[in-house]
Amino acid sequence: MKLGKDTLNTRRQLTVGGKAYDYYSLEAAEAQIGEIGRLPFSLKVLLENLLRYEDGQSVTVDDVKALAQWVAERRSDKEIAYRPARVLMQDFTGVPAVVDLAAMREAMTKLGGNPEKINPLSPVDLVIDHSVMVDTFGGPDSFAKNVDLEFQRNGERYEFLRWGQGAFQNFRVVPPGTGICHQVNLEYLAQVVWTTEVDGKTVAYPDTLVGTDSHTTMVNGLSVLGWGVGGIEAEAAMLGQPVSMLIPEVIGMKLTGELKEGTTATDLVLTVTEMLRKKGVVGKFVEFYGDGLKHLTLADRATLGNMSPEFGSTCAIFPIDQETLRYLEFTGRDAERVALVEAYAKAQGMWLDDSQPDPVFTDSLELDLSSVEPSLAGPKRPQDRVPLSTAAPAFASHLSKELSADAAAAADKGVAVDGSDYALNHGDVVIAAITSCTNTSNPSVMIAAGLVAKKAHELGLDVKPWVKTSLAPGSQVVTDYLEASGLQTHLDALGFDLVGYGCTTCIGNSGPLPEPIAKAVDEGDLLVCSVLSGNRNFEGRINPHCKANYLASPPLVVAYALAGSMQVDLLKDPLGTGKDGQPVYLKDVWPTNHEIQDVLLASLTPEMFRGRYADVFKGPEEWQRIKTSEGDTFTWDLGSTYVAYPPFFDDVAPEPAPIADVSGARVLAILGDSVTTDHISPAGAIKRESPAGTHLLEHQVSQRDFNSYGARRGNHRIMMRGTFANIRIRNEMVPGVEGGFTKYLPGGDVMAIYDAAMKYQDDGVPLVVVAGKEYGTGSSRDWAAKGTRLLGVKAVIAESFERIHRSNLVGMGVLPLQFKPGMDRKSLKLTGAETFDLQSLAETLAPRVDVACRIHRPDGTSEEISLLCRIDTADELAYYRNGGILHYVLRNLMAEDRVAAE
């Protein structure tokens, strides 16, 4: 860490338990810059960061003063350089990041520089959690079989990561089978207050991070400021580049009251998601406050923080209070660290104190926790909350909209399932998955699921035979308390056996449906469902056969597995018939809050956390046996279909080329509203007949070994072919067609988007993509931007962008442009047959300026429009001028190397 000049003389000393810590005092700053006591907690963290790095260049005293001005104006247009303490990665996004770092080392060598300059300067933790798939389920050997398949499939990737672990400094890998990165972060990695030795002094400062998973925000529940960024931005942060950002607006979410009997943290989260989406918090911070915080456990807070991307906010944070300390102590953090957190928070005015007035916010809204009711969200978006009381009729309404009368009547009697005595119908739940960091971090809802299973099992109920069940905990601690309580036995009895520790169904790693089930779905073109305790339910994400997907609490996942259909009204209809021949209803198996608490207190202990995390980086025997190459640069296997040297640096020169206009660009796709990064770069299954599937078959990879797009992110040849390849994407250039297809013009042939893009590249024709509102919503998926660039897309023109994807496009040298209010693809009557000229870019391009665009129509007419440049900051402009953020960093490091040599 290189500290700043401290022009304002705010460095002070804090003594805790006999040990001295240097810190940058907000109180000392307040005496010079004005009132900051009522700043939101999150902005106090940003202010401390600016004080610590103030150097007169990247961070100035004026930047610091802008935080005090925020108190009066409650918003700011000031751009700041923010430096998080560390970086968190999962393997889907971590592998391509390490591939890029390895490629940068090669590029540095080719340019005559020192490859060791390419090295993380900030601590990086990569948790392997996204690779396990639910191939086997419903049996005691499910976990072992899935782990075996995981290591067979991912040997090349894991070998590469083990090389990175040895080759790069400040880089740790948490091996497979440990847990989900966010839960490992919450339970072990996060410290709330971080410390570093600098010039013989111990400096204390807030624990902050960026992560390559959008749900990095889960740690906001532990009062740690962190959010998701694309892998591209994370690599820059690792290499010492600040995160360039505007001082955000902060929306206060006041919580009052207490959750009533029968409601869960999941119900609360889905309610808040709906409220904040309606409020409009994209690109803003959300901060929780109010008396209701006293009634939320740390796990409840983490469940709320986790869903920040579903709100659209950058983060969703809680201040430090007694519950923060209780959790740190309970999860096995050192007593010295817990004492430091309390002393530091109180010294900095970051401690939640009832005697102090509420912070000031840009805007606020309020929720009485007692008004929350049992809920689901679906069938396609996490913000579309459905009260459990109306879930069945709401699904029936969705079904009638999706199906023609003939299709509905054809499947009225169901489709017979081979080798069974039952038929499958519309609305049947074919996947019930307790999965994802959202809920598996929360012992209360996991124990509730176990209690529902126990009561149902004891009454003689069973899961419907067409339901694929799975339990994928967020950490091994979950297994400890479910086993200690005896609840795992009952979950096993219903088919919710352990399938793996990782992000399974929620990321699209649900594995295949049993063949007879899949066949019946295809034969009847059935609209079947998944119910999962996840955070994402975008179409095409969970499983190719599931057209409707619902988010629900873990106990409701068990209930729907018992009921077997979304057409069952869980509040009125029986779940099934008990062994005594009597109907069993949800109320018969639903646990009381008192029952949940009793089991929790009796089964969860601090020793479980200490034991599981005592040797967290060691990993299972399969990990320890992996052999890997050594050296500063990686030995690329040219035959690998998992890890390949990327082409991003093939033609890199010491100086960037001038910005050029875009002339005669063809439209690759016209897309609607809420197009997600899953649509742009799917993470799930690879279809045999897709360009990626064809490529793998040509390289002698059998379909059973395709794995997923997410697992193959280290190979650009697969990921280019998978860009815009989601089975549910709809390109308006080919109406009535689902999947990644477009028209190749001027001829008009319909073909795969990848194939068309390659033909355009051969013709030397640049491309644009046109889209509606909220383009790029969802996961912080760097390949959604990388693939866009490699297909030859020069600009994306949309009505609005989701924060992370817009930034990622800039980071890959793709120009994000926004339609002006009142203008869109429909008002312009765009068909995709037009060509586009983006003019005078070299002379006029600057943050948020107007860009002249001339549209040439097939009838020979043309029209000039003005578009808003969504390069938002000066740093982003520098990245774009260099062709991307990695090229910018590489050139800067080369320049530093030359200066050092001179």
Secondary structure in CASP SS format (residue, H / E / C, confidence):
PFRMAT SS
TARGET T0000
AUTHOR 0000-0000-0000
METHOD secondary structure of the structure
MODEL  1
M C 1.00
K C 1.00
L C 1.00
G C 1.00
K C 1.00
D C 1.00
T C 1.00
L C 1.00
N C 1.00
T C 1.00
R E 1.00
R E 1.00
Q E 1.00
L E 1.00
T E 1.00
V E 1.00
G C 1.00
G C 1.00
K E 1.00
A E 1.00
Y E 1.00
D E 1.00
Y E 1.00
Y E 1.00
S C 1.00
L H 1.00
E H 1.00
A H 1.00
A H 1.00
E H 1.00
A H 1.00
Q H 1.00
I H 1.00
G C 1.00
E C 1.00
I C 1.00
G C 1.00
R C 1.00
L C 1.00
P C 1.00
F H 1.00
S H 1.00
L H 1.00
K H 1.00
V H 1.00
L H 1.00
L H 1.00
E H 1.00
N H 1.00
L H 1.00
L H 1.00
R H 1.00
Y H 1.00
E C 1.00
D C 1.00
G C 1.00
Q C 1.00
S C 1.00
V C 1.00
T C 1.00
V H 1.00
D H 1.00
D H 1.00
V H 1.00
K H 1.00
A H 1.00
L H 1.00
A H 1.00
Q H 1.00
W H 1.00
V H 1.00
A H 1.00
E H 1.00
R C 1.00
R C 1.00
S C 1.00
D C 1.00
K C 1.00
E E 1.00
I E 1.00
A E 1.00
Y E 1.00
R C 1.00
P C 1.00
A C 1.00
R E 1.00
V E 1.00
L E 1.00
M E 1.00
Q E 1.00
D H 1.00
F H 1.00
T H 1.00
G H 1.00
V H 1.00
P H 1.00
A H 1.00
V H 1.00
V H 1.00
D H 1.00
L H 1.00
A H 1.00
A H 1.00
M H 1.00
R H 1.00
E H 1.00
A H 1.00
M H 1.00
T H 1.00
K H 1.00
L C 1.00
G C 1.00
G C 1.00
N C 1.00
P H 1.00
E H 1.00
K H 1.00
I C 1.00
N C 1.00
P C 1.00
L C 1.00
S C 1.00
P C 1.00
V E 1.00
D E 1.00
L E 1.00
V E 1.00
I C 1.00
D C 1.00
H C 1.00
S C 1.00
V C 1.00
M C 1.00
V C 1.00
D C 1.00
T C 1.00
F C 1.00
G C 1.00
G C 1.00
P C 1.00
D C 1.00
S H 1.00
F H 1.00
A H 1.00
K H 1.00
N H 1.00
V H 1.00
D H 1.00
L H 1.00
E H 1.00
F H 1.00
Q H 1.00
R H 1.00
N C 1.00
G H 1.00
E H 1.00
R H 1.00
Y H 1.00
E H 1.00
F H 1.00
L H 1.00
R H 1.00
W H 1.00
G H 1.00
Q H 1.00
G H 1.00
A H 1.00
F C 1.00
Q C 1.00
N C 1.00
F E 1.00
R E 1.00
V E 1.00
V E 1.00
P C 1.00
P C 1.00
G C 1.00
T C 1.00
G E 1.00
I C 1.00
C H 1.00
H H 1.00
Q H 1.00
V H 1.00
N H 1.00
L H 1.00
E H 1.00
Y H 1.00
L H 1.00
A C 1.00
Q C 1.00
V C 1.00
V E 1.00
W E 1.00
T E 1.00
T E 1.00
E E 1.00
V E 1.00
D C 1.00
G C 1.00
K E 1.00
T E 1.00
V E 1.00
A E 1.00
Y E 1.00
P E 1.00
D C 1.00
T E 1.00
L E 1.00
V E 1.00
G E 1.00
T C 1.00
D C 1.00
S H 1.00
H H 1.00
T H 1.00
T H 1.00
M H 1.00
V H 1.00
N H 1.00
G H 1.00
L H 1.00
S C 1.00
V C 1.00
L E 1.00
G E 1.00
W E 1.00
G E 1.00
V C 1.00
G C 1.00
G H 1.00
I H 1.00
E H 1.00
A H 1.00
E H 1.00
A H 1.00
A H 1.00
M H 1.00
L C 1.00
G C 1.00
Q C 1.00
P C 1.00
V E 1.00
S E 1.00
M E 1.00
L E 1.00
I C 1.00
P C 1.00
E C 1.00
V E 1.00
I E 1.00
G E 1.00
M E 1.00
K E 1.00
L E 1.00
T E 1.00
G C 1.00
E C 1.00
L C 1.00
K C 1.00
E C 1.00
G C 1.00
T C 1.00
T C 1.00
A H 1.00
T H 1.00
D H 1.00
L H 1.00
V H 1.00
L H 1.00
T H 1.00
V H 1.00
T H 1.00
E H 1.00
M H 1.00
L H 1.00
R H 1.00
K H 1.00
K H 1.00
G C 1.00
V C 1.00
V C 1.00
G C 1.00
K C 1.00
F E 1.00
V E 1.00
E E 1.00
F E 1.00
Y E 1.00
G C 1.00
D H 1.00
G H 1.00
L H 1.00
K H 1.00
H H 1.00
L C 1.00
T C 1.00
L H 1.00
A H 1.00
D H 1.00
R H 1.00
A H 1.00
T H 1.00
L H 1.00
G H 1.00
N H 1.00
M C 1.00
S H 1.00
P H 1.00
E H 1.00
F H 1.00
G C 1.00
S C 1.00
T C 1.00
C E 1.00
A E 1.00
I E 1.00
F C 1.00
P C 1.00
I E 1.00
D C 1.00
Q H 1.00
E H 1.00
T H 1.00
L H 1.00
R H 1.00
Y H 1.00
L H 1.00
E H 1.00
F H 1.00
T C 1.00
G C 1.00
R C 1.00
D C 1.00
A H 1.00
E H 1.00
R H 1.00
V H 1.00
A H 1.00
L H 1.00
V H 1.00
E H 1.00
A H 1.00
Y H 1.00
A H 1.00
K H 1.00
A H 1.00
Q C 1.00
G C 1.00
M C 1.00
W E 1.00
L C 1.00
D C 1.00
D C 1.00
S C 1.00
Q C 1.00
P C 1.00
D C 1.00
P C 1.00
V C 1.00
F C 1.00
T C 1.00
D E 1.00
S E 1.00
L E 1.00
E E 1.00
L E 1.00
D E 1.00
L H 1.00
S H 1.00
S H 1.00
V C 1.00
E C 1.00
P C 1.00
S E 1.00
L E 1.00
A E 1.00
G C 1.00
P C 1.00
K C 1.00
R C 1.00
P C 1.00
Q C 1.00
D C 1.00
R E 1.00
V E 1.00
P E 1.00
L H 1.00
S H 1.00
T H 1.00
A H 1.00
A H 1.00
P H 1.00
A H 1.00
F H 1.00
A H 1.00
S H 1.00
H H 1.00
L H 1.00
S H 1.00
K H 1.00
E H 1.00
L C 1.00
S C 1.00
A H 1.00
D H 1.00
A H 1.00
A H 1.00
A H 1.00
A H 1.00
A C 1.00
D C 1.00
K C 1.00
G C 1.00
V E 1.00
A E 1.00
V C 1.00
D C 1.00
G C 1.00
S C 1.00
D C 1.00
Y C 1.00
A E 1.00
L E 1.00
N C 1.00
H C 1.00
G C 1.00
D E 1.00
V E 1.00
V E 1.00
I E 1.00
A E 1.00
A E 1.00
I E 1.00
T C 1.00
S C 1.00
C H 1.00
T H 1.00
N H 1.00
T H 1.00
S C 1.00
N C 1.00
P H 1.00
S H 1.00
V H 1.00
M H 1.00
I H 1.00
A H 1.00
A H 1.00
G H 1.00
L H 1.00
V H 1.00
A H 1.00
K H 1.00
K H 1.00
A H 1.00
H H 1.00
E H 1.00
L H 1.00
G C 1.00
L C 1.00
D C 1.00
V C 1.00
K C 1.00
P C 1.00
W C 1.00
V C 1.00
K E 1.00
T E 1.00
S E 1.00
L E 1.00
A C 1.00
P C 1.00
G C 1.00
S E 1.00
Q H 1.00
V H 1.00
V H 1.00
T H 1.00
D H 1.00
Y H 1.00
L H 1.00
E H 1.00
A H 1.00
S C 1.00
G C 1.00
L H 1.00
Q H 1.00
T H 1.00
H H 1.00
L H 1.00
D H 1.00
A H 1.00
L C 1.00
G C 1.00
F C 1.00
D C 1.00
L E 1.00
V C 1.00
G C 1.00
Y C 1.00
G C 1.00
C C 1.00
T C 1.00
T H 1.00
C H 1.00
I H 1.00
G C 1.00
N C 1.00
S C 1.00
G C 1.00
P C 1.00
L C 1.00
P C 1.00
E H 1.00
P H 1.00
I H 1.00
A H 1.00
K H 1.00
A H 1.00
V H 1.00
D H 1.00
E H 1.00
G H 1.00
D C 1.00
L C 1.00
L C 1.00
V E 1.00
C E 1.00
S E 1.00
V E 1.00
L E 1.00
S C 1.00
G C 1.00
N C 1.00
R C 1.00
N C 1.00
F C 1.00
E C 1.00
G C 1.00
R C 1.00
I C 1.00
N C 1.00
P C 1.00
H C 1.00
C E 1.00
K E 1.00
A E 1.00
N E 1.00
Y E 1.00
L E 1.00
A C 1.00
S C 1.00
P H 1.00
P H 1.00
L H 1.00
V H 1.00
V H 1.00
A H 1.00
Y H 1.00
A H 1.00
L H 1.00
A H 1.00
G C 1.00
S E 1.00
M C 1.00
Q C 1.00
V C 1.00
D C 1.00
L C 1.00
L C 1.00
K C 1.00
D C 1.00
P C 1.00
L C 1.00
G E 1.00
T E 1.00
G C 1.00
K C 1.00
D C 1.00
G C 1.00
Q C 1.00
P E 1.00
V E 1.00
Y C 1.00
L H 1.00
K H 1.00
D H 1.00
V H 1.00
W C 1.00
P C 1.00
T C 1.00
N H 1.00
H H 1.00
E H 1.00
I H 1.00
Q H 1.00
D H 1.00
V H 1.00
L H 1.00
L H 1.00
A H 1.00
S H 1.00
L C 1.00
T C 1.00
P H 1.00
E H 1.00
M H 1.00
F H 1.00
R H 1.00
G H 1.00
R H 1.00
Y C 1.00
A C 1.00
D C 1.00
V C 1.00
F C 1.00
K C 1.00
G C 1.00
P C 1.00
E H 1.00
E H 1.00
W H 1.00
Q H 1.00
R C 1.00
I C 1.00
K C 1.00
T C 1.00
S C 1.00
E C 1.00
G C 1.00
D C 1.00
T C 1.00
F C 1.00
T C 1.00
W C 1.00
D C 1.00
L C 1.00
G C 1.00
S C 1.00
T C 1.00
Y C 1.00
V C 1.00
A C 1.00
Y C 1.00
P C 1.00
P H 1.00
F H 1.00
F H 1.00
D C 1.00
D C 1.00
V C 1.00
A C 1.00
P C 1.00
E C 1.00
P C 1.00
A C 1.00
P C 1.00
I C 1.00
A C 1.00
D C 1.00
V E 1.00
S E 1.00
G E 1.00
A E 1.00
R E 1.00
V E 1.00
L E 1.00
A E 1.00
I E 1.00
L C 1.00
G C 1.00
D C 1.00
S C 1.00
V C 1.00
T E 1.00
T H 1.00
D H 1.00
H H 1.00
I H 1.00
S C 1.00
P C 1.00
A C 1.00
G C 1.00
A E 1.00
I C 1.00
K C 1.00
R C 1.00
E C 1.00
S C 1.00
P H 1.00
A H 1.00
G H 1.00
T H 1.00
H H 1.00
L H 1.00
L H 1.00
E H 1.00
H C 1.00
Q C 1.00
V C 1.00
S C 1.00
Q H 1.00
R H 1.00
D H 1.00
F C 1.00
N C 1.00
S E 1.00
Y C 1.00
G H 1.00
A H 1.00
R H 1.00
R C 1.00
G C 1.00
N C 1.00
H H 1.00
R H 1.00
I H 1.00
M H 1.00
M H 1.00
R H 1.00
G H 1.00
T C 1.00
F C 1.00
A C 1.00
N C 1.00
I C 1.00
R C 1.00
I C 1.00
R C 1.00
N C 1.00
E C 1.00
M C 1.00
V C 1.00
P C 1.00
G C 1.00
V C 1.00
E C 1.00
G C 1.00
G C 1.00
F E 1.00
T E 1.00
K E 1.00
Y E 1.00
L C 1.00
P C 1.00
G C 1.00
G C 1.00
D E 1.00
V E 1.00
M E 1.00
A E 1.00
I H 1.00
Y H 1.00
D H 1.00
A H 1.00
A H 1.00
M H 1.00
K H 1.00
Y H 1.00
Q H 1.00
D H 1.00
D H 1.00
G C 1.00
V C 1.00
P C 1.00
L E 1.00
V E 1.00
V E 1.00
V E 1.00
A C 1.00
G C 1.00
K C 1.00
E C 1.00
Y E 1.00
G C 1.00
T E 1.00
G C 1.00
S C 1.00
S C 1.00
R C 1.00
D C 1.00
W H 1.00
A H 1.00
A H 1.00
K H 1.00
G H 1.00
T H 1.00
R H 1.00
L H 1.00
L C 1.00
G C 1.00
V E 1.00
K E 1.00
A E 1.00
V E 1.00
I E 1.00
A E 1.00
E C 1.00
S C 1.00
F E 1.00
E C 1.00
R H 1.00
I H 1.00
H H 1.00
R H 1.00
S H 1.00
N H 1.00
L H 1.00
V H 1.00
G H 1.00
M C 1.00
G C 1.00
V C 1.00
L E 1.00
P E 1.00
L E 1.00
Q E 1.00
F E 1.00
K C 1.00
P C 1.00
G C 1.00
M C 1.00
D C 1.00
R C 1.00
K C 1.00
S C 1.00
L C 1.00
K C 1.00
L C 1.00
T C 1.00
G C 1.00
A C 1.00
E C 1.00
T E 1.00
F E 1.00
D E 1.00
L E 1.00
Q E 1.00
S C 1.00
L H 1.00
A H 1.00
E H 1.00
T H 1.00
L C 1.00
A C 1.00
P C 1.00
R C 1.00
V C 1.00
D E 1.00
V E 1.00
A E 1.00
C E 1.00
R E 1.00
I E 1.00
H E 1.00
R C 1.00
P C 1.00
D C 1.00
G C 1.00
T C 1.00
S E 1.00
E E 1.00
E E 1.00
I E 1.00
S E 1.00
L E 1.00
L E 1.00
C E 1.00
R C 1.00
I C 1.00
D C 1.00
T C 1.00
A H 1.00
D H 1.00
E H 1.00
L H 1.00
A H 1.00
Y H 1.00
Y H 1.00
R H 1.00
N C 1.00
G C 1.00
G C 1.00
I H 1.00
L H 1.00
H H 1.00
Y H 1.00
V H 1.00
L H 1.00
R H 1.00
N H 1.00
L H 1.00
M H 1.00
A H 1.00
E H 1.00
D H 1.00
R H 1.00
V H 1.00
A H 1.00
A H 1.00
E C 1.00
END
